[in-house]
Amino acid sequence: MGAANRTLMSEPFEPPRASPRVDIRLPARLHTDHSVVDVETVNLSVDGLLVRGDNLDAATPHDIEIDLHDMGWQRIPARVVRTSDGGEHLAAMFADAASSGKREAIQAFLKRYVG
C-alpha cells in the first residue's frame, strides 16, 4: 500500500456526540438507593452530564436532579457511564425512560441561558 493510501491517526477517534455538551456550573443531586449526594455540574447536554463531587466512584445513582434556575429542579433517570480514578467526576447519560418533558426542559434551559 502506497503512502498516499494510508491514513495516520495521531489521536484516538471519538465519534461526535448526539447532543453537544455545554460547560455550565449548576447545583445537582445524585439519588442512590440509600442517599442523596450533592454535586455540581461541569457540563450538560440534553442526553447527559458530567458532575463534580467527592467520592463519586462509589456512587450509583438511579436519578439525577438538576437546578435549572427559574425552571426549578428537574429529576431525571440516569445511568453512570464512567467515574474518574479519584472519584471527583461522574459522567452519566439520561436513561431512555427519561420523559421527553424533562429533556425538553434541559433543552429550553440551555437555549435560554447559554444561547
Buried (B, 14 or more C-beta within 10 A) or exposed (E): EEEEEEEEEEEEEEEEEEBEBBEBEBBBBBBEEEEEBEBEBBBBBBBBBBBBBEEBBEBEBEBBBBBBEEBEEBEBBBBBEEBEEEBBBBBBBBBEEBEEEBBEBBBEBBEEBEE
